[in-house]
């Protein structure tokens, strides 16, 4: 699942380059970049950045509500195996959470695969 999400994110991002990087759907997925590069994740974690906090809060909300998002289980397990567990920073707006959840769900359904 991890590999699918990482490769799908790259394909998703390419749909916006170079002309639409200021669009909402592009910007809302910025925190996902941290799971693509674990050294970047650690750097952002050490600096306690907004993107780090948003990613952690997103993962926390998915875990907390896993009964509503059961198709995320294996993806969350793959993040945990990389030391990414989620934390409640109460920073992610509801709209951002729902948008991120929809986009990652598209990745899991292979909409951006290949």
N, C-alpha and C positions, 0 to 999 in steps of 0.2 A: 504493500500500500504506500509506503513511504516513497519508493521510487516512482510510482505512478503519479503521486501528487507533485513531486518535484519536477518531473518531466512535463506534466500537464501545466504546471504553473509557468514554466518557460514558454510553452506554446501559447498559453493565454496572454502572457505579457507581450509576446511578439505581435499579437493582434492590435496592440495599441501603439506600437513603435512605428515611426518616430513622431507621428503627428498628434497623437491623442494621449500623451502622458499626463495631462492635467485633468483628465476625466475622472469622475467619482469612482467608477468601478476599478480603475487602475490604481488610484490612490488608496482605496480601502484595502487592497491586497498587499500593500507595502510590507506589513509585518510578516507576511508569509516568506519573504526573502530570507528571514533569519533561519528558517528550517532547512533552506537549501544549502546553507554554508554554516556548519557548526562552529567554525572559528569566528565568523561574524556574529553568531548567536552569543558566544561567550563574551565577545568584545562589547556588544550591546548590553548584555546582562551586567557586566562589570561597570558600565557607564549608566545603567538604569534608565535607558532611553525610552521615549514614548513608544517606539515600535516594539521594543522588548515587552513593555508593560501591556500593550494591546495584544500581542501574541499570547502572552501568559494568561491574560484575562479571557481571551477567546477559548483557549484550551480548558481553562477552569470551567467556563460556562458549558462547554460540551460535556465534560466529565460530570458535572453536577446534574445535567439533564440528559444523561445517556439514554434513558428510557425513551426520550423523544427523538434521539438521534442514534439508533442502534447500529446503523451502517458505518458509524465513525469508530466503532470499538477497535478494530484492528489497526486503524490509522493512529489512534491514540496510544495503543500499545507500542507501535513502532516509534513514536515520539518518546515514550517513557524509556524505551531501551537506549535512547540517545541522551537521556538525562533531562528531558523536557516534560515537566509535569503539569504546569499551569498554576496560576496563583490569582487570587481575587484582588485585583488592583482597582476594581470599580471604575475603570477608565473608558471602557468600550461602550459607546452608545448602542442602544437597542437596534437601531437601523444598521449600524456597522456590523454588529454581531449577526443579524439576519442575512445581510448581504454576503459576509464572509462565509457563513454556513452554506448558503446557496451555491456560492462559487466552488468551495471545496467539495461539496456534494456533487457538483458537475464533474469535478476531477475524478472523484471516486467512481462515478458512473461512466468514466472513460470518454467524456464529451470532448476533451482536449488531448486525448492520447494519440500518439503517433504522428 
